[in-house]
Amino acid sequence: MDIQLSVLAVSELCDHKDILPEPDRPSVRLEVSQTATLECCYKGSGNFTVHWVKIVRVKNESTMSEVPDNTGERGKRMTQEVTCHTLTFKEVTLDHAGLYRCYFNNTRGSGSKREVYTHGTYLQVYKPIEKTFLDISDRTKNSIITAEGILLLLCAVIPGLTLICKKKRLNQLERRKDKEQENVYEGLNLEDCNTTYHEIQRSQVQGTYQDVGNTVTGDITLEKP
């Protein structure tokens, strides 16, 4: 449908040089309830009747329908060489979305009717996503993100510092223990230790094996049967 209308517009421009459409704004994107103003301009003279048409694509098919006169507000402004017609919607809805084009028609002296179409402007209407979270400012969001980053950094640094301090304390205890063990054996003479060890061994042997001859025994009294 768009291709057919474009071919029609080009053919009309070639046949009728007394009207020349100006380039249209390709698209307009607005939020629901905002004001939309569409415009089509042309150069030329003559008594032309301006009509607005809307093209909507449904199920891979384009349908074109004329915009009723009671839909939107119509306007017109003129400069030295350019004449512009406007179509204004005070509060757009999703149903207003579509491609809007103007076409100009006039009747020649012979009674033949001619039409010229503009390129058109696509009106895109969107509905903003409703905020489901707390409605807070960007500055507050940035502060929250910064605080979360600091907390994550502390959670990563504090356990590491704790392990380092614990390892350092264990190393100090091990060094102190080794030093104390060295101090125990410091100043001892091995020969004195051997002499003392042999004396202890001899005293233990003498106490175990006593001289029987030197043992004084008393009178032994036998019991009569």
Backbone torsions as a table, in degrees:
resi	resn	phi	psi	omega
1	MET	NA	-44.8	178.9
2	ASP	-62.3	-38.5	-179.6
3	ILE	-66.1	-41.2	-179.8
4	GLN	-63.5	-40.9	-179.8
5	LEU	-68.6	-35.8	178.2
6	SER	-65.6	-43.4	177.9
7	VAL	-62.4	-38.6	179.5
8	LEU	-64.6	-41.3	-179.8
9	ALA	-64.0	-43.4	-179.2
10	VAL	-64.2	-43.0	-179.1
11	SER	-63.7	-38.7	179.4
12	GLU	-67.0	-37.9	179.1
13	LEU	-64.6	-35.9	179.8
14	CYS	-70.6	-35.7	-176.2
15	ASP	-81.6	-31.0	-173.8
16	HIS	-126.5	103.3	-176.7
17	LYS	-90.0	0.3	-178.2
18	ASP	-81.6	-5.4	175.2
19	ILE	-137.1	134.0	-178.0
20	LEU	-134.5	107.9	179.7
21	PRO	-65.8	141.5	175.7
22	GLU	-84.0	155.8	177.8
23	PRO	-60.1	133.2	178.4
24	ASP	-89.3	160.9	171.4
25	ARG	-69.9	126.0	-172.6
26	PRO	-60.2	-44.5	-175.3
27	SER	-153.9	157.0	175.5
28	VAL	-134.3	126.7	-179.4
29	ARG	-115.8	120.2	-176.1
30	LEU	-134.3	156.9	175.9
31	GLU	-85.6	156.2	178.8
32	VAL	-56.8	138.3	178.6
33	SER	81.4	0.2	174.9
34	GLN	-84.3	168.3	-178.6
35	THR	-93.8	129.8	-180.0
36	ALA	-115.1	132.8	176.8
37	THR	-125.0	114.5	178.4
38	LEU	-101.5	147.4	-173.1
39	GLU	-141.2	140.1	172.0
40	CYS	-134.7	132.0	-173.8
41	CYS	-125.1	157.1	179.4
42	TYR	-155.8	160.1	173.1
43	LYS	-111.3	137.7	178.1
44	GLY	150.1	171.8	179.5
45	SER	-127.4	157.3	-179.9
46	GLY	129.4	166.8	-179.1
47	ASN	-93.7	91.2	-177.7
48	PHE	-103.4	143.9	172.4
49	THR	-99.4	127.8	-175.3
50	VAL	-101.9	131.4	176.6
51	HIS	-127.9	145.5	176.1
52	TRP	-105.1	135.3	176.1
53	VAL	-124.4	152.4	-179.8
54	LYS	-122.0	131.4	180.0
55	ILE	-114.9	124.4	-178.9
56	VAL	-124.1	137.6	179.3
57	ARG	-100.2	119.4	-179.2
58	VAL	-130.5	121.2	177.2
59	LYS	53.4	53.0	176.8
60	ASN	62.7	19.4	177.0
61	GLU	-131.1	139.6	179.6
62	SER	-100.0	130.3	178.2
63	THR	-119.5	135.4	-179.0
64	MET	-114.4	132.6	178.3
65	SER	-139.6	148.3	-179.7
66	GLU	-78.7	138.3	179.7
67	VAL	-76.7	123.7	-179.2
68	PRO	-60.8	154.0	-178.7
69	ASP	-65.9	-27.3	-178.6
70	ASN	-86.4	5.4	178.2
71	THR	-101.3	116.1	179.7
72	GLY	78.0	173.0	179.6
73	GLU	-106.9	131.5	-179.4
74	ARG	-97.3	146.3	178.1
75	GLY	-146.7	170.0	-178.8
76	LYS	-152.4	137.3	174.5
77	ARG	-139.9	150.8	-174.8
78	MET	-133.4	141.1	171.1
79	THR	-115.1	-158.2	-177.5
80	GLN	-63.8	-45.4	-175.3
81	GLU	-123.6	-14.4	-172.3
82	VAL	-112.8	136.9	174.3
83	THR	-117.0	131.4	-177.1
84	CYS	-123.9	137.7	173.7
85	HIS	-113.8	140.2	-176.4
86	THR	-121.6	150.9	173.8
87	LEU	-130.1	118.5	-172.5
88	THR	-117.9	131.7	171.9
89	PHE	-111.7	120.1	-176.6
90	LYS	-65.7	-45.3	179.2
91	GLU	-134.1	104.3	-176.7
92	VAL	-76.1	151.1	174.1
93	THR	-124.5	175.6	178.7
94	LEU	-63.2	-25.6	179.8
95	ASP	-72.6	-17.2	179.7
96	HIS	-78.8	-11.0	-177.1
97	ALA	-64.5	140.6	178.8
98	GLY	154.9	178.6	178.7
99	LEU	-95.7	121.5	-178.5
100	TYR	-107.4	130.2	179.6
101	ARG	-132.8	152.9	174.0
102	CYS	-104.9	148.5	169.1
103	TYR	-137.4	141.8	-176.8
104	PHE	-112.1	134.1	177.6
105	ASN	-130.1	152.3	179.1
106	ASN	-153.8	156.6	-179.8
107	THR	-110.4	125.3	178.5
108	ARG	-72.5	174.1	179.4
109	GLY	-62.6	-31.3	-179.5
110	SER	-78.7	-5.3	179.4
111	GLY	96.9	-6.1	179.2
112	SER	-75.0	144.2	-175.9
113	LYS	-104.2	135.5	179.0
114	ARG	-125.2	147.5	-178.9
115	GLU	-134.6	141.1	176.9
116	VAL	-130.1	127.7	-179.6
117	TYR	-102.9	144.3	172.1
118	THR	-85.7	170.1	-178.8
119	HIS	-69.0	-37.0	175.3
120	GLY	100.5	160.9	178.4
121	THR	-128.1	130.1	-180.0
122	TYR	-89.9	124.2	178.2
123	LEU	-97.7	116.9	178.8
124	GLN	-109.6	124.6	-179.2
125	VAL	-116.7	130.4	-178.8
126	TYR	-127.8	155.9	177.6
127	LYS	-109.2	123.3	-177.0
128	PRO	-65.3	151.0	178.7
129	ILE	-73.6	130.2	179.5
130	GLU	-71.5	137.0	-180.0
131	LYS	-77.4	119.8	179.9
132	THR	-96.8	-11.4	-180.0
133	PHE	-102.8	-176.2	179.9
134	LEU	-61.8	135.1	179.5
135	ASP	-83.7	88.9	-178.1
136	ILE	-120.7	160.2	-177.0
137	SER	-76.6	164.0	178.9
138	ASP	-64.5	-33.9	179.4
139	ARG	-63.8	-42.3	178.5
140	THR	-66.1	-39.1	177.7
141	LYS	-61.4	-42.0	179.2
142	ASN	-64.4	-37.9	178.2
143	SER	-65.1	-39.9	179.3
144	ILE	-65.4	-42.5	179.5
145	ILE	-63.6	-39.6	178.4
146	THR	-64.3	-43.2	178.8
147	ALA	-63.3	-39.8	177.6
148	GLU	-63.6	-39.3	178.0
149	GLY	-63.3	-40.6	178.7
150	ILE	-65.6	-41.8	179.0
151	LEU	-63.2	-42.2	178.0
152	LEU	-63.4	-38.7	178.3
153	LEU	-64.5	-41.9	178.4
154	LEU	-65.7	-39.8	178.8
155	CYS	-63.6	-27.6	179.1
156	ALA	-87.3	-31.2	-174.9
157	VAL	-85.4	-42.4	-174.6
158	ILE	-60.9	-48.1	177.2
159	PRO	-59.7	-37.2	178.9
160	GLY	-64.9	-43.8	177.6
161	LEU	-64.4	-36.6	178.6
162	THR	-62.9	-44.2	178.7
163	LEU	-64.6	-38.5	179.2
164	ILE	-64.7	-44.7	179.3
165	CYS	-64.0	-40.3	179.3
166	LYS	-64.7	-43.3	178.2
167	LYS	-64.1	-38.7	178.8
168	LYS	-65.6	-39.5	179.2
169	ARG	-66.9	-39.3	177.9
170	LEU	-65.2	-39.3	177.8
171	ASN	-64.1	-39.1	178.0
172	GLN	-65.0	-40.7	178.2
173	LEU	-64.3	-40.8	178.9
174	GLU	-65.4	-40.9	178.0
175	ARG	-65.6	-38.0	178.8
176	ARG	-66.6	-39.6	179.1
177	LYS	-65.4	-43.0	178.0
178	ASP	-63.1	-37.5	-179.9
179	LYS	-67.6	-38.6	178.0
180	GLU	-65.6	-39.9	177.5
181	GLN	-64.9	-34.7	176.6
182	GLU	-68.0	-35.2	-179.4
183	ASN	-70.3	-27.4	-179.6
184	VAL	-63.6	-43.4	-176.8
185	TYR	-93.5	4.5	-178.6
186	GLU	-75.0	131.9	178.2
187	GLY	87.1	-3.9	179.4
188	LEU	-80.1	141.1	177.2
189	ASN	-101.8	130.3	-177.0
190	LEU	-67.9	-34.4	179.1
191	GLU	-65.7	-41.7	177.0
192	ASP	-63.0	-37.6	179.3
193	CYS	-65.0	-40.5	179.7
194	ASN	-66.3	-41.5	179.7
195	THR	-62.8	-45.3	179.3
196	THR	-63.6	-39.6	179.5
197	TYR	-63.1	-43.8	-179.7
198	HIS	-66.4	-36.4	178.1
199	GLU	-65.0	-40.1	178.6
200	ILE	-64.1	-40.7	-179.7
201	GLN	-65.1	-42.2	-179.6
202	ARG	-65.7	-39.1	179.4
203	SER	-64.0	-36.5	179.6
204	GLN	-68.8	-37.8	-179.5
205	VAL	-68.7	-43.0	-179.7
206	GLN	-63.7	-34.8	-179.7
207	GLY	-72.9	-23.6	-176.9
208	THR	-85.8	-43.1	-178.2
209	TYR	-107.1	99.5	178.6
210	GLN	-92.4	155.0	179.6
211	ASP	-74.6	120.9	-178.1
212	VAL	-70.0	-34.4	-177.8
213	GLY	-66.8	-27.5	-179.4
214	ASN	-87.3	-0.4	-178.5
215	THR	-84.3	125.4	-179.3
216	VAL	-89.4	124.2	-179.6
217	THR	-112.3	148.5	178.7
218	GLY	-88.2	178.2	177.6
219	ASP	-65.9	138.0	-179.8
220	ILE	-100.2	125.2	179.9
221	THR	-107.3	123.7	179.2
222	LEU	-95.0	141.9	179.3
223	GLU	-88.2	130.9	179.5
224	LYS	-70.6	145.5	177.3
225	PRO	-75.5	NA	NA
